[in-house]
Amino acid sequence: MFLKRKDLLTIRDLDVEEIKLILETASSFEEILTRPIKKVPTLRGKTIVNFFLEPSTRTRSSFELAAKMLSAELINISAKTSAVAKGESLKDTAKTFEAMKIDALVIRHSSSGAPHLLAKFANFSVINAGDGTHEHPTQALLDLFTIKKKLGKISGLKIAIVGDILHSRVARSNILAFNKMGVKVTLVAPPTLIPLDIEALDVEVRYNLNEVIKEVDVVYLLRIQLERQAEALFPSIREYSSLFGLNLERIREIKPNTLIMHPGPINRGIEISAEVAELPNAIIADQVESGISVRMALLYLLLGGKTGGGG
């Protein structure tokens, strides 16, 4: 069984059964990571391009490892080595890669909607690895996978997403994914970091972290994205950390089995203290590991049923 679509651009496109299929497939691929030789011939003969026009460590590396473990050919292209830096349009980029007969392109772009535009002109699969402040669908899928592994279920859980909701593509994808899978989502942040229309996504908005963390099964922290802020949206980093950071004092309020998550990179001492980041229920490293299995599953489910270059 494979996904009934060419691309993965947004969590909105996936139904519950497709999400379950991705998670189940990721679980079956997980065993490969424990082998002495971490490689299977599943996608031998397929060509995948990592097209990252923004900096990335976790996402780019895990897609690279996922492709190589499935025996696909991989090409890495960054902003400095791309013709986009010379003014090439996404349409021309798509046509260039079509001529090269690639099977899939994984794109990270600073502009919201860029993967959707490229996919319009491409006959190969396009996977959104983060576009502007819009979405990061594979992060949401790996987060679902990690939570299910740790807690044994997803539906019925209560999750607090804390931090820079306004600029976070991870928050948007996770809200959509969590809601689809029956999770109650609460957002916690200063009012200036909450989008005006966010409650339309069926979430609760609160401003007191001390109250919320007592009630939830997962505390999901977001990085403060100072590089995306055109103006100061809170008085100071120190004040933000005091009110919304997770430290040892605040952690005493959570239930013993509450998970602490973060998509990375973390700002130690701002959204999470160094001590809390090292606690057993802080499963940030588990999220990174899950990313490989989930991205292997996605590549397989999008490409495994195709024959020939270019889909």
URRA-V525213 format. One record per residue. N is the residue number from 1. RES is the residue in one small letter. PSI is psi as a letter, one per 20 degrees, with the letter a starting at -180 (NA if undefined). BURIAL is I if it has 24 or more other ideal C-beta (glycine too) atoms within 12 Angstrom, else O. Layout:
n:N res:RES psi:PSI burial:BURIAL
n:N res:RES psi:PSI burial:BURIAL
//
This chain:
n:1 res:m psi:p burial:O
n:2 res:f psi:r burial:O
n:3 res:l psi:q burial:I
n:4 res:k psi:l burial:O
n:5 res:r psi:r burial:I
n:6 res:k psi:h burial:I
n:7 res:d psi:r burial:I
n:8 res:l psi:o burial:I
n:9 res:l psi:h burial:I
n:10 res:t psi:q burial:I
n:11 res:i psi:h burial:I
n:12 res:r psi:h burial:I
n:13 res:d psi:h burial:I
n:14 res:l psi:p burial:I
n:15 res:d psi:r burial:O
n:16 res:v psi:g burial:O
n:17 res:e psi:h burial:O
n:18 res:e psi:g burial:I
n:19 res:i psi:g burial:I
n:20 res:k psi:g burial:I
n:21 res:l psi:g burial:I
n:22 res:i psi:g burial:I
n:23 res:l psi:g burial:I
n:24 res:e psi:g burial:O
n:25 res:t psi:h burial:I
n:26 res:a psi:h burial:I
n:27 res:s psi:h burial:O
n:28 res:s psi:h burial:O
n:29 res:f psi:i burial:I
n:30 res:e psi:h burial:I
n:31 res:e psi:h burial:O
n:32 res:i psi:h burial:I
n:33 res:l psi:i burial:I
n:34 res:t psi:i burial:O
n:35 res:r psi:q burial:O
n:36 res:p psi:g burial:O
n:37 res:i psi:o burial:O
n:38 res:k psi:m burial:O
n:39 res:k psi:p burial:O
n:40 res:v psi:q burial:I
n:41 res:p psi:j burial:O
n:42 res:t psi:g burial:I
n:43 res:l psi:k burial:I
n:44 res:r psi:p burial:O
n:45 res:g psi:i burial:O
n:46 res:k psi:q burial:I
n:47 res:t psi:p burial:I
n:48 res:i psi:p burial:I
n:49 res:v psi:p burial:I
n:50 res:n psi:o burial:I
n:51 res:f psi:n burial:I
n:52 res:f psi:o burial:I
n:53 res:l psi:j burial:I
n:54 res:e psi:q burial:I
n:55 res:p psi:q burial:O
n:56 res:s psi:p burial:I
n:57 res:t psi:g burial:O
n:58 res:r psi:g burial:I
n:59 res:t psi:g burial:I
n:60 res:r psi:g burial:I
n:61 res:s psi:h burial:I
n:62 res:s psi:h burial:I
n:63 res:f psi:h burial:I
n:64 res:e psi:g burial:I
n:65 res:l psi:g burial:I
n:66 res:a psi:g burial:I
n:67 res:a psi:g burial:I
n:68 res:k psi:h burial:I
n:69 res:m psi:h burial:I
n:70 res:l psi:j burial:I
n:71 res:s psi:k burial:I
n:72 res:a psi:q burial:I
n:73 res:e psi:p burial:I
n:74 res:l psi:p burial:I
n:75 res:i psi:p burial:I
n:76 res:n psi:p burial:I
n:77 res:i psi:p burial:I
n:78 res:s psi:r burial:O
n:79 res:a psi:h burial:O
n:80 res:k psi:h burial:O
n:81 res:t psi:j burial:O
n:82 res:s psi:q burial:I
n:83 res:a psi:i burial:O
n:84 res:v psi:h burial:I
n:85 res:a psi:h burial:O
n:86 res:k psi:j burial:O
n:87 res:g psi:j burial:O
n:88 res:e psi:p burial:O
n:89 res:s psi:r burial:O
n:90 res:l psi:h burial:I
n:91 res:k psi:g burial:O
n:92 res:d psi:h burial:O
n:93 res:t psi:g burial:I
n:94 res:a psi:g burial:I
n:95 res:k psi:h burial:O
n:96 res:t psi:g burial:I
n:97 res:f psi:h burial:I
n:98 res:e psi:g burial:I
n:99 res:a psi:h burial:O
n:100 res:m psi:i burial:O
n:101 res:k psi:k burial:O
n:102 res:i psi:r burial:I
n:103 res:d psi:h burial:I
n:104 res:a psi:q burial:I
n:105 res:l psi:p burial:I
n:106 res:v psi:o burial:I
n:107 res:i psi:p burial:I
n:108 res:r psi:p burial:I
n:109 res:h psi:q burial:I
n:110 res:s psi:i burial:O
n:111 res:s psi:p burial:O
n:112 res:s psi:p burial:O
n:113 res:g psi:i burial:O
n:114 res:a psi:g burial:I
n:115 res:p psi:h burial:I
n:116 res:h psi:g burial:I
n:117 res:l psi:g burial:I
n:118 res:l psi:g burial:I
n:119 res:a psi:h burial:I
n:120 res:k psi:h burial:O
n:121 res:f psi:j burial:O
n:122 res:a psi:q burial:I
n:123 res:n psi:i burial:I
n:124 res:f psi:r burial:I
n:125 res:s psi:p burial:I
n:126 res:v psi:p burial:I
n:127 res:i psi:p burial:I
n:128 res:n psi:o burial:I
n:129 res:a psi:k burial:I
n:130 res:g psi:o burial:I
n:131 res:d psi:o burial:I
n:132 res:g psi:c burial:I
n:133 res:t psi:k burial:I
n:134 res:h psi:f burial:I
n:135 res:e psi:r burial:I
n:136 res:h psi:m burial:I
n:137 res:p psi:h burial:I
n:138 res:t psi:h burial:I
n:139 res:q psi:g burial:I
n:140 res:a psi:h burial:I
n:141 res:l psi:g burial:I
n:142 res:l psi:h burial:I
n:143 res:d psi:g burial:I
n:144 res:l psi:g burial:I
n:145 res:f psi:g burial:I
n:146 res:t psi:g burial:I
n:147 res:i psi:g burial:I
n:148 res:k psi:h burial:I
n:149 res:k psi:g burial:I
n:150 res:k psi:h burial:I
n:151 res:l psi:i burial:I
n:152 res:g psi:i burial:O
n:153 res:k psi:r burial:O
n:154 res:i psi:g burial:I
n:155 res:s psi:p burial:O
n:156 res:g psi:i burial:O
n:157 res:l psi:r burial:I
n:158 res:k psi:p burial:I
n:159 res:i psi:p burial:I
n:160 res:a psi:p burial:I
n:161 res:i psi:p burial:I
n:162 res:v psi:p burial:I
n:163 res:g psi:b burial:I
n:164 res:d psi:m burial:I
n:165 res:i psi:h burial:I
n:166 res:l psi:g burial:I
n:167 res:h psi:j burial:I
n:168 res:s psi:o burial:I
n:169 res:r psi:h burial:I
n:170 res:v psi:g burial:I
n:171 res:a psi:g burial:I
n:172 res:r psi:g burial:I
n:173 res:s psi:g burial:I
n:174 res:n psi:h burial:I
n:175 res:i psi:g burial:I
n:176 res:l psi:g burial:I
n:177 res:a psi:g burial:I
n:178 res:f psi:g burial:I
n:179 res:n psi:g burial:I
n:180 res:k psi:h burial:I
n:181 res:m psi:j burial:I
n:182 res:g psi:k burial:O
n:183 res:v psi:q burial:I
n:184 res:k psi:p burial:I
n:185 res:v psi:p burial:I
n:186 res:t psi:p burial:I
n:187 res:l psi:p burial:I
n:188 res:v psi:p burial:I
n:189 res:a psi:r burial:I
n:190 res:p psi:q burial:I
n:191 res:p psi:h burial:O
n:192 res:t psi:i burial:O
n:193 res:l psi:j burial:I
n:194 res:i psi:p burial:I
n:195 res:p psi:q burial:I
n:196 res:l psi:h burial:O
n:197 res:d psi:j burial:O
n:198 res:i psi:h burial:I
n:199 res:e psi:i burial:O
n:200 res:a psi:i burial:O
n:201 res:l psi:j burial:I
n:202 res:d psi:l burial:O
n:203 res:v psi:q burial:I
n:204 res:e psi:q burial:I
n:205 res:v psi:p burial:I
n:206 res:r psi:r burial:I
n:207 res:y psi:j burial:O
n:208 res:n psi:o burial:O
n:209 res:l psi:h burial:I
n:210 res:n psi:h burial:I
n:211 res:e psi:g burial:O
n:212 res:v psi:g burial:I
n:213 res:i psi:i burial:I
n:214 res:k psi:h burial:O
n:215 res:e psi:i burial:I
n:216 res:v psi:r burial:I
n:217 res:d psi:h burial:I
n:218 res:v psi:p burial:I
n:219 res:v psi:o burial:I
n:220 res:y psi:o burial:I
n:221 res:l psi:q burial:I
n:222 res:l psi:q burial:I
n:223 res:r psi:p burial:I
n:224 res:i psi:o burial:I
n:225 res:q psi:m burial:I
n:226 res:l psi:h burial:O
n:227 res:e psi:i burial:O
n:228 res:r psi:i burial:O
n:229 res:q psi:p burial:O
n:230 res:a psi:i burial:O
n:231 res:e psi:r burial:O
n:232 res:a psi:p burial:O
n:233 res:l psi:j burial:I
n:234 res:f psi:q burial:I
n:235 res:p psi:g burial:O
n:236 res:s psi:q burial:O
n:237 res:i psi:g burial:O
n:238 res:r psi:g burial:O
n:239 res:e psi:g burial:O
n:240 res:y psi:g burial:I
n:241 res:s psi:h burial:I
n:242 res:s psi:h burial:O
n:243 res:l psi:h burial:I
n:244 res:f psi:i burial:I
n:245 res:g psi:q burial:I
n:246 res:l psi:o burial:I
n:247 res:n psi:r burial:I
n:248 res:l psi:h burial:O
n:249 res:e psi:g burial:O
n:250 res:r psi:h burial:I
n:251 res:i psi:i burial:I
n:252 res:r psi:i burial:O
n:253 res:e psi:i burial:O
n:254 res:i psi:q burial:I
n:255 res:k psi:q burial:O
n:256 res:p psi:h burial:O
n:257 res:n psi:j burial:O
n:258 res:t psi:p burial:I
n:259 res:l psi:q burial:I
n:260 res:i psi:p burial:I
n:261 res:m psi:q burial:I
n:262 res:h psi:p burial:I
n:263 res:p psi:i burial:I
n:264 res:g psi:q burial:I
n:265 res:p psi:q burial:I
n:266 res:i psi:q burial:I
n:267 res:n psi:n burial:I
n:268 res:r psi:p burial:O
n:269 res:g psi:i burial:O
n:270 res:i psi:f burial:I
n:271 res:e psi:i burial:I
n:272 res:i psi:p burial:I
n:273 res:s psi:q burial:I
n:274 res:a psi:h burial:O
n:275 res:e psi:g burial:O
n:276 res:v psi:h burial:I
n:277 res:a psi:h burial:I
n:278 res:e psi:i burial:O
n:279 res:l psi:q burial:I
n:280 res:p psi:h burial:O
n:281 res:n psi:j burial:I
n:282 res:a psi:o burial:I
n:283 res:i psi:k burial:I
n:284 res:i psi:g burial:I
n:285 res:a psi:h burial:O
n:286 res:d psi:h burial:I
n:287 res:q psi:g burial:I
n:288 res:v psi:g burial:I
n:289 res:e psi:g burial:I
n:290 res:s psi:h burial:I
n:291 res:g psi:h burial:I
n:292 res:i psi:g burial:I
n:293 res:s psi:g burial:I
n:294 res:v psi:h burial:I
n:295 res:r psi:h burial:I
n:296 res:m psi:g burial:I
n:297 res:a psi:g burial:I
n:298 res:l psi:g burial:I
n:299 res:l psi:g burial:I
n:300 res:y psi:g burial:I
n:301 res:l psi:h burial:I
n:302 res:l psi:h burial:I
n:303 res:l psi:i burial:I
n:304 res:g psi:h burial:I
n:305 res:g psi:j burial:O
n:306 res:k psi:q burial:I
n:307 res:t psi:p burial:O
n:308 res:g psi:q burial:O
n:309 res:g psi:q burial:I
n:310 res:g psi:j burial:I
n:311 res:g psi:NA burial:I
//
